[in-house]
Amino acid sequence: MLSYCNDILVGDLVCIKSHNVDDFGNGWIAANVDTGIVLEIVEIEQEFYFYDHKIRCYDYVIYWTRTRTIEQIPDIIVEKFSDWERRMNG
């Protein structure tokens, strides 16, 4: 069973996924993202299907450093900040 959550752990520095590129290279990248620290990982009790694979979905409880707020959001829209930095620095 696959999971989007397999590489993000409590304490990791993350951001909202900040890019969307299609098969032709068209898309967008956010140049200024808010960073957050993962405080908790909440497993969703339901299995989902992604193409032909079952996946587990998770929510992250994140403390956002810029706004100083705590929010619970789905794993599918979160990425490690280091991945964002690597994309931005080419």
VEXLUMRO-900747 format. One record per residue (C-alpha): x, y, z; residue in one letter. Coordinates in steps of 0.5 Angstrom, whole numbers, plus 2048, in hexadecimal, padded with zeros to 3 digits. Each point is the difference from the previous one (the first is absolute). Layout:
// residues N
XYZa/...
END
This chain:
// residues 90
800800800m/8038077FEl/800806804s/8018077FEy/803801808c/8067FB7FFn/805806800d/7FD805805i/8017FF807l/7FE804807v/805806800g/8018017F9d/8008077FCl/7FB8007FBv/7FC8047FBc/7FA8007FCi/8017FD7F9k/8028067FCs/8007FD7F9h/7FC7FD7FBn/8037FE7F9v/7FD7FC7FBd/8037FB7FBd/8028067FBf/804804806g/7FA805800n/7FE802807g/802804806w/805801806i/7FF804806a/806804802a/7FE802807n/7FD7FA805v/7FF800807d/8037FB804t/7FD7FB805g/8037FB805i/7FC7FA801v/7FD7FF807l/7FC7FA7FFe/7FE7FA7FAi/7F97FE800v/7FE7FA7FCe/7FA8007FDi/7FC7F9801e/7FE7FF7F9q/8037FD7FAe/8008047FAf/8027FD7F9y/8058047FBf/8007FD7F9y/8017F9802d/803800807h/7FD801807k/803806804i/7FF802807r/7FF808801c/802804805y/7FF807803d/806804803y/7FF805806v/8058057FEi/802807803y/8018057FBw/806804802t/7FE8077FCr/7F9800802t/8017FD807r/7FA7FB7FFt/7FF7F9801i/7FC7FC7FAe/7FE7F97FFq/8007FF7F8i/8017FA7FBp/8067FD7FFd/7FF8007F8i/802808800i/806800805v/8077FF7FEe/807800804k/8028077FFf/8077FD7FEs/7FD7FE7FAd/7FD8077FEw/807803801e/8037FB7FCr/7FB8017FAr/801808801m/8087FF800n/8007FC7FAg/
END
